[in-house]
Amino acid sequence: MTFTSSDLKQLEARGISVEQAEAQLESFKTGFPALDIVAPASKGNGILVPTKAEQEQYIQAWQDYLAEGHKILKFVPASGAASRMFKKLFEYLETGEENKTATEFLAHIPYFAFGSQLEGKQGQEAVRYLLEDMQYGKLPKGLLLFHNYRDGARTPALEHMVEGAQYAASEGKVHLHFTVSHEHLPLFRKHIADHLAEYEKKYGVKYDITFSEQLPSTDTLAGDPNGGPFRNADGSLLFRPGGHGALIANLNQQDADVIFIKNIDNVVPDKLKKDTIRYKQILAGVLVTEQKKIFDQLQNPDLSDEERQKLMRPIRVCGVVKNTGEPGGGPFLVREKDGSISYQILESSQISDPSLMAKSTHFNPVDLVCATKDVNGQPFNLPDFVDPETGFISHKSKDGKDLLALELPGLWNGAMSRWHTIFVEVPVSTFNPVKEVTDLLREQHQ
């Protein structure tokens, strides 16, 4: 592939090398190899289910770790717009015909945390006011009102602040990081600033809240189905966001001893936070307990270089819930090229045999606790632990023309495939995502 001088300028502006661009285009031709899946992980075969006594030991281990003054970070992917939440409402506006979602929405307006702002409005007027006047069709999901309280409604961003104060505070400080899209960054900053003093007083902590955007260098070239790069009408190259796998670069920039990762929309009101807080502490306790074992092993002078290298990896503990039919990646046992077995979170696109998905007893709701520093306290370079062969290709279109889109290895699957991984069963009560607006009518969000 020969790039024009104009192409080279585009690549340089994004910080993408010619070699990276050529490798991406080659992926469209070769595809990605199938994984050698041994079996879905299950209780007793890859998934840890702690007893009550063990749970208490892990919680104590976490409390002891916090008392040592380590830096803890809560990392929240929050760049997604909420437009998909309102897809059916947009359809109702366009056609004038009520669909199931629109009917349910209109019948329950007072039950939404933002419902008071729609008072006196009905039908399309109410929907148009929500999506256009209130900008809910354009705002990020993290800034929508989700839950009602006596002292006012809360957004997911505020709920994550509350959570952080209750299981991730060390020495009275809560470090919280949101990954956001460029156009929403000022809105997030203002929203947090408006509530910071109130929440610091209410929860008796100090917050250190930071933000990052997806790096342009993690964009990927779009491919032409006939070979070569897809080009816009003016002849320029088309770049697309590389999917949530691009966030490994954002995670790599964080400096913390333990990092909690959880999606922006998986939050519940205070009355249901008890399970979330308990199991976050259990997951973190498993992490620091396992890390101590690994660090102790690394003190052994008789370790071979190969053994030492296998131990010198970042660690992640993944909460998995019993499969209830919700979408999400599942925990699997995978045979590596050297014959060893590794624990992996796999997306459906990585699994060619549908029967394996059907046999999966658990799935991962993006509930992770990570340790990204080595035995000497030095941060690992996380891109070194990405499996580049776990990306995938999807079919999209632009301006009526078909194109191929390259998704980078996902943050919690391929981008972490070479980490130490431990699966721990957590209750389904800790998983309450909001994918569609009417999910907010579920009992867990009322």
PyMOL commands that set and color helices and strands:
alter all, ss='L'
color gray80, all
select helices_A, chain A and resi 5-14+18-30+52-67+82-95+100-107+109-111+115-118+123-133+141-143+156-167+182-203+216-218+244-252+270-297+305-311+348-350+354-359+382-385+388-390+414-416+428-430+437-441+443-445
alter helices_A, ss='H'
color red, helices_A
select strands_A, chain A and resi 37-40+42-43+46-48+72-77+173-179+206-212+220-221+239-240+258-262+315-322+330-335+341-346+362-363+367-371+392-398+401-407+420-425
alter strands_A, ss='S'
color yellow, strands_A
deselect
rebuild
show_as cartoon
